[in-house]
Amino acid sequence: TSRLLARPAWRTPRRGHASAARCVDASPKDAKRAAAAARRMEADAKTTAAELEARRASAESASPSPRALRNLTRLSAYATHGDSIKGFFEPGLLRLYLELDAVHESRGVRGALVEIGVFHGKSFMPLALLRQPGERCVAIDCFEDQSANTDRSGEGDAVAFRKNVDATMRACCDGGCDAREDWLAVLETDSRLLADDASPLRAAAGSPVRLFSIDGCHTAEATAADLRVASNAMHPEGVVVLDDAFNPDWPGVVTGLFDWRRDVLETLAKKTFTANDVSRRGGPNDTLVADGIGVSSGWNDVGLEPFVIGFGKVFLCRPAVRDAYFARFKRVDEERGDAFGAGARKTAEFMRRPCAVFRHGWISTFHGNE
């Protein structure tokens, strides 16, 4: 299921187009707060663009890998270009994606890049720009089939999406991108169907998925189904990026995350023990156990655990690599005073795992419920 969000670009709303102005019960104070938020959002986008451009310039003299330099160049350009695409995407996420791809390069992780709920492509484009030669990108959205849009959050546009892909590649790739027919697959479907039959996704991706963005329907049932799809398709060291897990307007997301986790643990228990043998014991994974034997080994193969919270997203990966990702993202750069310039504020536990916590983002804070 796609979350089809008719939402503003990251620098909008402006005066006269503030989200508060679209609210029937808006007060003058609401309008002033929305206008202030709009200015901050635009400033965030400009700051991100400037920081990435500065990093790109300094990286040229530091002999980075060709891949790292190319990513910096492309995402620096997208920090400005992305403002022209309808949708929601916190520009600060670009810095997290750069670090994530650097981890993948260092660990030799290759695979597809996928998003559920692409709308017009605003949050899909960074994935496409991070694609390496031989990798494929898959966009999953119900688009015209609004019967699958169960939370009625807007309508995607397949034509606009493809136009935005072409325009972004021209603007951000400096002529270095292949024709989209060579690397892009679009699945116009209810993503919940892929939980029962993943063959269309496997065929489209061509390999396990190293980066899977979930921004689809935000009901609990749909979120749990999308997490099943992502978990089943993942590279062993891949990452799932779940949108709006802490947005109070979409409580179905965090509910779906915990529903999915419970279902996985219970399925593992049923496969390992008889129903009469199973009990629940609180622990790092809230493990279902019998006779002192847990299901943690199965959870390591199919589970997802968080390591980053920020900019309206939660980043999750397999338990076996969670600590490595967390260590990388919590690392403090002594010169800059924050984690690789991405603004990590602190660490905190979520799902009984320590996470690097970044800023929530002004879009999420002020406009996530519009």
N, C-alpha and C positions, 0 to 999 in steps of 0.2 A: 504494500500500500504506500502511496506517495503522500508525503506531507506537502501540499501544494500551496505555498504561502505567497499571497499577494502582498508583499511587504516592501518597504522602502529600501533604497540602497543605503550604504553605511553612513553617508554624509547627510542624507535626508532624515527627518524632515527639517525644513527651514521655517523661518517666520511665515505664517500663513499656511504652512503645510505641516505644522507640528502635529504629532499624534494626538496631543491634548485637544487640538482644534477639531479633531474628528470624533471626539468623545462628547456625547450629549450632555453629560453632567460635569464637563470641564469647568473649572473655576479659573479666574485670572492667575492664581498661584500655579495651577496646573500648567497653564500655557507658558508661564515664565520658566518653570522647571523644564518643560519640553524644549523650549528654545535654547536654554542653557545646555541641555543634553545634546541637542543638534550641533551646537558649536563645538562641544567636546568631542563628539563622534567625528566631525570633520577634521578636527585637530589630530585625533588619533590616527586617522588615515594618512594625513600629511606627515606626521611624525614617523609612522611606520615606513612610509616611502623613503623619507630622508635617511632613516637609520639603515635600511637595507641598501640604499645606494652608497652610503658611507662604508658599509661593510664590504660591498662589492669593490669599491675603489681601493680599500686597504688590502683586500684579499689578493688583488692582482700582484701586489709587491711581496706577498707572503707565500707565494707558490702553492695555492690550494689545488686540489684535484680538479681536473676539467669539469667533472660532474658538479662539484660544489660551486664553482664559479658560474657555470651555466644556470644552476638553480637560483643563485643569488641574482643574476641578471634578469631572469624571467620573472621571479616573484617581486623584485623591485619594480619592474614595469607594471606588474599586475596590481600592486598596491595603489597605483593611480588609475589604471585602466578599469579595474573592477568596479569603480564607482559608477560606471555607465550601465551596469547590468542590474536589472531588477532583482531584489531578493535581500536576504540577510546573511552577512558574513562579517565577523569581527576581524579587522585587518591585523590585529595582534596575533591571530592564529598563524599567519604566514611565517612568523619567526619560529613557532613551534613545529610547523611542518618542515622547515629547513633543518632543524635539529633532528627531527625524526628521520628524515632521509639521510642525514649524515650517519646516523646509527646504522641504517640499513646498508649504506655503502661500506662501512667499516666491518660489518658482520657478513657481508656477501649475500644479503637478502634480496632476492628478485621475485617479481610476481605482478599480478594485475592490480589495478587501482579501481575501486568500485564505489558508487554512491547510490543509495536508495533515497528517492525524493529530490530530484535535481531542480525542479521548478524551471527557472530560466537559465540555470547553470552557474550562478554566482559562487557557490561553494564547491562546485564540481571542477571549475577551471584550475584552481591550484593543484588538484590531483593530476589533471591532464598535463600541466606544466612540469610536474615532477616526474612524469613518465620517462623511463629510460628506453633506449633502443631495444626492440624486441618485446617490450611489455605492452599490454593492452589495457584500455580503460573501458569500463562498462557503466552506463547510465541507466538506472531503473526508475521508471515513473509511470503512473497510470495515465497521465496526460488527459486525453479526451474522455476516457472511461470514468466519469465522475461517480459512478455507482460504487467504485472502490475507495472513494475519498470520504470515508465514514465520519471523520471529524470535521468535515466541511470547512477546511481552513484555506481554501483558495483553489485556483486552477493553474496547472502547469501549461506550458505552450511548447509543443515539440518543434514547431517551426522557429520560434524565437530562440529556443535552446540551440539548435543547429547553427543558426546565424551567429549567435554569441560565441560558439566554439570557434567558428571560422574567423570572426573578428578578433578574438583573443589570441589565437595563434599568430595572426598577422601582426598584432600590436606588440606581443611579448616574446616572440621566438626569433626575431631578427632573421627571418627567412629560413630558420633551421628546423622547421616542423614538417613531418610527413603529411600527406593528404589524410583527412580524418577517416576516410574509408579504410585506410590501412591499419588503424589502431583503435578506432572507436566503435563500440557496439551499443545500440540503444534497445533496451527491452521495455516495450510498452505493455506493462502488465501490472496486476495486483501483486506486490512483492510477497504477500502471504502465501501465494501459490507455490513459490520457490522453496518454502519450508518443507513441502511434501514431495516436490519434484524439482531438484536443483539442476537437472540436465541442461536447461536453457542457459543458466548462468555459467556452468562449467564449460559449455561450448563457446560462449561469448568471451569468457575470461582467458581460456586457453592455458591457464596455470593457476596454482593457488594464489590467493589474494594477500598482498602485503599491506595494503591500506584500504580499509573498508569504512566509509562514512555512512552513518545511519541518520537520516533526516526525513524520515517518512512519516506516515500517520502516527500521531502521538497518543493513541489509546494504549492501554496496558496490553491488550490482546495483540495488537499490531506490533508494538515494540518487542514483545517476547518472541513473536514470529520472526521479525527481522533479525533479532539477535541469533536465533537458530540458524537462519540463512547465513549470516556472517560467520558464525562459529564453524559451521560445516564447510565453509569455503576457504577458511584461513590458511595461510602459510604458518608453519609452526612458530615463526618469529614475527608474524604479522600483527597489526594493530587495528582495533576497532575504535572509531571516534563516534560517540553517541551524543546527539544533540539534545539540549534542553532538559537534562536530567534533574536540574535544580530550578527550573522555571516554574513558579507557582501556578501559572496558567495552564500548565500541561502536566499535572500530577500523574497521568497515565504512564509517562516515560519511566520515572523512577520505580513506579509500581510494576511496570513490565519488566524492568531489569531484575528486580528481586523475584518476580514470578518465574522468569526464565531460569534464574539460578536455583530456585527451589525445585523446579521441574527436572533440571539436570541432575541434581543430587539425588532426588528420589528415583529417577530412572537408573542411575548408577547403583543405588542400593538394591533395587529390584533385580538387577542383573546379577548381583553378587550374593545376595542373601534371600532367604524366604521372608515373607512378610512378618511372620511371627518372631523372627530373630532381630528385627531392625528396631533400633531406638535412636534418639537424637541426643547428641552431646555438643554443648557449646565449645567452640574452639576457633582457631584461626579461619577455618572454612565452614564453621557450624556443621561439622561432618556428621553424616549418618553412619552409625557404627553398629556392629554386632560382635559380641564376644571379644571386644577390645580391638577388632580389626576395622579400620576405616576404609572409606572409598577414595581416599586422597590420591591414590595412584591413577584412578580413572579421571578424577577431576583435573589432574595435571595435563591430561591429554585433550580434554574437551572444555575445560573451564575458562572463564575470563575474569581477570582481576584488574582493578584500576591502579594507575600509577601517576596520572596527571588529571587535575581539575582546573579548568580555566576557560575564559571567553565563551561561556555557555556550553561547554563540552566536557565530557569525561572520556579519557583515553584508557582503553583496556587491552590486555594481551594475555597470553597463556601464562600460567603460574611459573613455569620453568624459566621464563625470561623476564618476569615482572621486576625482580630486584635489579637486574641490569639496566632496564629502562628507567626505573625510578632513580637509581644512582646517577645516571646521566642527566636527567632533567632537574634534579635537586642541586646539582653541582653549582657552586658559587664561583663566579669569575671575580678574582680579587681586585682586578683593575676596575671593572665596571660596577661591582657591588651587587650584581644580580645574576641570575642564571643565564649565561650566554646572551645577555641583553634582552631576554624575553620577559623579564619582570616577575620572576617567581617571588611570591610574598612570604611563604612559609611552607611548612609541611603539616598535614592533618590526616587523620584516619577516615577512610570511607570503606565500607564493607570489610572492616577490620584489617585494612591494609594502609600503610602510610602512603600519602600522595603528595606530589609537588603541587602547590596551589598557586595559581596565577590570578591575575585580575579577572573579575567576572565579565567586564566589558560594558560599555555604556548602552549599546543596543539592547542587550539582555536586561539591563537594569531598568531602563526607562521606557522601552518600546516593545518588550517581549510579549506584552498582552494586547497589542493593538492589531 
